[in-house]
């Protein structure tokens, strides 16, 4: 038991060390406008939603530091205010500027009104307007549910009964680690851990249903930054072969269409343009062996699944007595084959 507990604490420490955080500050947001960086769409059918900043009373958890000071307890919050009666009408607002993989995402949610429905919640791992996860509360029926949209079709909901009321703020939170999903309400687990393989990353946001008017505040996300495949491959190679002095992958991107360093053990080299050797290897589709001081360097073309050259891999080998070009190339060839098995196309190299 001690070993398991220690390992769990270790994982938490690793998460904390790797995690980045983003909180959404709407204190200066313009009233009546959508918050910057967000985009609205409609899932299901019916009339579009209307998302805008309004002012509302603070959740009771927020207290003034000086109790004797005059305190304005009305703050900007995100609101969905358009009312329509369609049953399968789901107004959604997503943060379009960034996608997340493993994350903890939380927001305060308040259902303001609704005759047919009183449903509001959060969206996560959204791929597009038709594919995403949802965690939401229902103040009419007193429950919390998880479901997903796949190609625009809503899955059967999963969840439990909870005590939630219209006009009160609640903190809704999800934690995604790989294919595992944990959903909490006011800091307590509300639905037992779920396992779902549909989406591994995506965007976050808010959702309501039918004629629900709802407010959202205090949104924040803690996440492990996504890595593009080239970065993962460099890390894997260096972890499996610690005697490599350096390893680089060169490729092309839309923003930098000339061959350049996509990933390297030395992060200071990222973005550096390819030199004559790398360009020649790419153009001629052949390996090159060279030496730098006493180290051997193998520069090799990197191919996609169809055998087309899409990049260059460069290995900096610690030399040993008697090393020849042939055995240096032999040392790196198995690694190169493993890399190529993970790269289907040029786009894959820069995908996250």
C-alpha positions in Angstrom: 0.0 0.0 0.0 2.8 2.4 0.8 4.4 1.7 -2.6 1.1 2.5 -4.4 0.6 5.7 -2.4 4.1 6.8 -3.0 3.7 6.2 -6.7 0.5 8.2 -6.8 2.2 11.1 -5.0 5.1 10.8 -7.5 2.6 11.1 -10.4 1.0 14.2 -8.9 4.5 15.8 -8.5 5.3 15.0 -12.1 2.0 16.5 -13.3 2.7 19.7 -11.2 6.2 20.0 -12.6 5.0 19.6 -16.2 1.7 21.6 -16.0 1.1 25.0 -17.4 -1.9 27.1 -16.3 -4.3 29.5 -17.9 -7.0 31.5 -16.2 -9.5 33.7 -18.0 -9.6 37.2 -16.7 -12.7 39.1 -17.9 -12.4 42.1 -15.6 -11.8 44.4 -18.5 -14.1 42.6 -21.0 -16.6 44.8 -22.9 -20.2 44.2 -21.8 -22.5 42.9 -24.4 -19.6 41.3 -26.4 -18.3 37.8 -26.7 -15.1 37.3 -24.7 -11.9 37.5 -26.8 -10.6 34.3 -28.2 -13.9 32.5 -28.0 -16.3 31.3 -30.8 -20.0 30.4 -30.6 -21.7 27.6 -32.5 -24.8 25.6 -32.2 -24.9 21.8 -31.7 -28.1 20.0 -32.5 -30.7 22.2 -34.2 -32.7 25.4 -33.7 -31.9 29.0 -33.1 -28.4 30.2 -32.5 -27.3 31.1 -29.0 -26.3 34.6 -27.9 -23.1 34.7 -25.8 -22.0 38.0 -24.2 -20.4 39.5 -21.2 -22.8 40.7 -18.5 -22.4 41.7 -14.9 -23.6 39.5 -12.0 -23.1 39.1 -8.3 -20.0 37.4 -7.1 -20.1 33.7 -6.1 -20.2 33.6 -2.3 -16.6 32.1 -2.3 -15.2 35.5 -3.4 -14.8 37.8 -0.4 -13.3 41.3 -0.2 -10.0 41.6 1.5 -11.0 44.7 3.5 -14.4 44.1 5.0 -14.7 47.8 5.9 -14.2 48.9 2.3 -16.9 49.8 -0.2 -17.0 46.8 -2.4 -18.6 46.4 -5.8 -19.6 42.7 -5.8 -20.8 42.7 -9.5 -18.2 41.3 -11.9 -18.2 40.5 -15.6 -19.3 36.9 -16.4 -20.0 35.1 -19.6 -23.7 34.6 -20.3 -25.8 32.7 -22.8 -29.0 34.7 -23.0 -30.9 33.7 -26.2 -34.1 31.8 -25.4 -35.6 29.2 -27.8 -37.7 26.1 -27.2 -36.1 23.5 -29.4 -35.4 20.4 -27.4 -32.1 19.4 -29.1 -30.7 22.9 -29.1 -27.2 23.2 -27.6 -25.6 26.6 -27.8 -21.8 26.2 -27.3 -19.0 28.7 -26.8 -15.4 27.4 -27.2 -12.0 28.9 -26.6 -10.7 28.6 -30.1 -7.1 29.8 -29.5 -5.6 26.7 -28.0 -6.2 22.9 -27.7 -5.4 20.8 -24.7 -4.6 17.1 -24.1 -4.3 16.0 -20.4 -5.9 18.8 -18.3 -7.9 19.9 -15.3 -10.5 22.4 -16.4 -13.0 24.1 -14.1 -15.5 26.9 -14.2 -18.3 28.3 -12.0 -21.7 27.8 -13.5 -25.1 29.4 -12.6 -28.4 28.5 -14.2 -30.4 31.7 -14.3 -33.7 30.7 -15.9 -35.4 28.1 -18.1 -38.9 26.8 -18.4 -38.3 23.7 -20.5 -34.7 23.1 -19.4 -32.3 24.4 -16.8 -29.1 22.8 -18.1 -25.6 24.3 -18.2 -22.1 22.9 -18.2 -18.6 22.8 -19.7 -17.3 21.4 -23.0 -13.9 19.8 -23.3 -11.7 18.0 -25.9 -13.8 19.6 -28.6 -12.5 18.7 -32.1 -15.0 20.8 -34.0 -18.6 21.8 -33.9 -19.8 18.2 -34.1 -17.4 16.3 -31.9 -16.8 17.0 -28.2 -17.3 15.9 -24.5 -19.8 17.6 -22.1 -20.2 17.7 -18.3 -23.3 19.5 -17.2 -25.8 20.0 -14.4 -29.6 20.0 -14.6 -31.3 22.1 -12.0 -34.8 21.0 -12.9 -34.1 17.3 -12.6 -31.3 17.6 -10.0 -28.6 15.7 -11.7 -25.1 15.8 -13.3 -24.4 14.1 -16.6 -21.5 13.3 -19.0 -22.1 12.7 -22.6 -20.4 13.3 -26.0 -21.2 14.4 -29.5 -19.9 12.2 -32.2 -20.5 13.5 -35.8 -23.2 15.7 -34.3 -25.1 12.8 -32.6 -25.4 13.0 -28.8 -24.6 9.8 -26.8 -26.7 8.4 -24.0 -25.9 10.4 -20.8 -24.1 9.0 -17.8 -24.3 10.4 -14.3 -25.9 10.7 -10.9 -28.5 12.7 -9.0 -27.2 15.8 -7.2 -28.7 18.7 -5.4 -28.3 21.7 -7.7 -30.6 24.8 -7.8 -31.3 27.6 -10.1 -29.7 30.9 -9.2 -26.8 29.4 -7.3 -23.1 29.2 -8.4 -21.5 25.8 -8.6 -17.9 24.8 -9.6 -17.9 22.1 -12.3 -14.5 20.5 -13.0 -13.1 17.8 -15.2 -9.8 16.1 -15.2 -8.6 14.2 -18.2 -5.5 11.9 -18.1 -5.1 9.9 -21.3 -8.5 8.2 -21.8 -9.6 8.6 -18.2 -12.1 11.3 -17.2 -13.0 12.5 -13.7 -15.9 14.9 -13.1 -16.3 16.9 -9.9 -18.9 19.2 -8.5 -17.8 21.8 -5.9 -14.6 19.8 -5.4 -16.2 16.4 -4.8 -16.3 13.5 -7.3 -19.7 13.5 -8.9 -19.4 10.7 -11.4 -17.1 7.6 -11.0 -14.0 7.6 -13.2 -14.9 7.2 -16.9 -12.8 5.7 -19.6 -13.4 6.9 -23.2 -11.2 6.7 -26.2 -13.0 9.1 -28.5 -10.9 12.2 -28.1 -7.4 12.6 -26.8 -7.2 16.4 -27.0 -9.2 19.4 -28.0 -10.7 22.8 -27.0 -12.6 23.8 -23.9 -15.8 25.9 -23.5 -19.3 26.2 -22.2 -22.7 24.8 -23.1 -26.4 25.3 -22.4 -29.6 23.5 -23.6 -32.9 24.6 -25.1 -34.3 27.7 -23.3 -31.7 27.8 -20.5 -30.1 31.2 -19.6 -26.9 30.6 -17.7 -23.8 32.4 -16.5 -20.2 31.2 -16.4 -17.2 32.6 -14.4 -13.8 31.9 -12.9 -12.7 29.5 -15.8 -9.3 28.1 -15.5 -7.3 25.2 -17.0 -4.2 23.4 -15.8 -2.6 21.3 -18.5 0.4 19.5 -19.8 1.5 21.3 -23.0 1.0 19.3 -26.2 4.1 18.2 -28.1 4.3 17.9 -31.8 5.3 14.5 -33.0 8.8 15.6 -34.1 9.5 16.8 -30.5 8.2 13.5 -29.1 10.4 11.5 -31.4 13.5 13.4 -30.5 12.8 12.9 -26.8 12.1 9.2 -27.3 15.4 8.7 -29.2 17.5 10.6 -26.7 15.9 8.6 -23.8 16.5 5.3 -25.4 20.0 6.2 -26.6 21.7 8.3 -23.9 25.1 8.0 -25.6 23.8 10.2 -28.5 25.4 13.6 -28.1 22.6 15.2 -30.1 19.7 14.3 -32.4 17.7 16.6 -34.6 14.8 16.4 -37.0 14.4 18.8 -39.8 11.2 19.5 -41.7 9.0 22.2 -43.2 6.0 24.0 -41.9 3.4 26.4 -43.4 4.9 29.3 -41.4 8.5 28.3 -42.3 8.4 26.5 -45.6 12.2 26.1 -45.9 13.9 23.0 -44.3 14.7 23.9 -40.7 15.1 22.3 -37.3 11.7 21.1 -36.0 13.1 19.4 -32.9 16.4 18.9 -31.2 18.0 17.7 -28.0 19.4 21.3 -27.8 16.3 23.5 -27.8 18.4 26.5 -28.7 18.6 25.0 -32.2 14.9 25.1 -32.9 14.0 26.9 -36.1 17.5 27.1 -37.4 17.7 26.7 -41.2 19.1 23.6 -42.7 22.7 23.8 -44.0 24.2 22.4 -47.2 24.5 18.8 -45.9 20.9 18.6 -44.8 19.6 20.1 -48.0 21.7 17.7 -50.1 20.5 14.7 -48.2 16.9 15.9 -48.6 17.2 16.6 -52.3 19.2 13.5 -53.2 17.4 11.1 -50.8 20.6 9.5 -49.5 22.5 9.2 -46.2 25.6 11.1 -45.5 28.4 10.4 -43.0 30.7 13.0 -41.6 32.9 13.9 -38.6 32.9 16.8 -36.2 36.1 16.8 -34.2 36.1 13.1 -33.0 32.4 12.5 -33.3 30.6 10.7 -36.1 27.6 12.4 -37.7 25.0 10.5 -39.7 22.5 12.6 -41.7 19.6 10.6 -43.2 16.5 11.3 -45.2 13.2 10.8 -43.3 10.4 9.2 -45.3 6.6 9.0 -45.0 4.6 5.8 -45.4 4.8 6.1 -49.2 8.6 6.4 -49.2 8.5 10.1 -50.0 11.3 12.2 -48.3 9.6 14.6 -45.9 12.5 15.5 -43.6 16.0 14.8 -42.4 17.2 13.1 -39.2 20.7 14.0 -37.9 22.5 11.8 -35.4 25.6 12.9 -33.5 27.4 9.8 -32.4 30.0 9.4 -29.7 32.9 7.8 -31.5 34.7 4.8 -30.5 38.0 3.3 -31.7 37.6 1.7 -35.1 34.3 3.3 -35.9 33.7 3.4 -39.7 31.0 5.1 -41.8 29.4 1.7 -42.4 29.0 0.8 -38.7 27.9 4.3 -37.8 25.1 4.1 -40.4 24.3 0.6 -39.1 24.0 1.9 -35.6 21.3 4.5 -36.5 19.4 2.6 -39.2 17.1 0.6 -36.7 16.2 3.8 -34.9 15.5 5.5 -38.2 13.1 2.7 -39.2 11.3 3.0 -35.8 10.8 6.7 -36.4 9.5 6.3 -39.9 6.9 3.8 -38.7 5.4 6.6 -36.6 5.3 9.2 -39.4 2.6 8.7 -42.0 3.0 12.1 -43.7 4.8 15.4 -43.5 1.8 16.9 -41.6 2.3 14.2 -39.0 5.7 15.5 -38.1 4.3 18.8 -36.9 1.0 17.5 -35.5 0.3 17.4 -31.8 
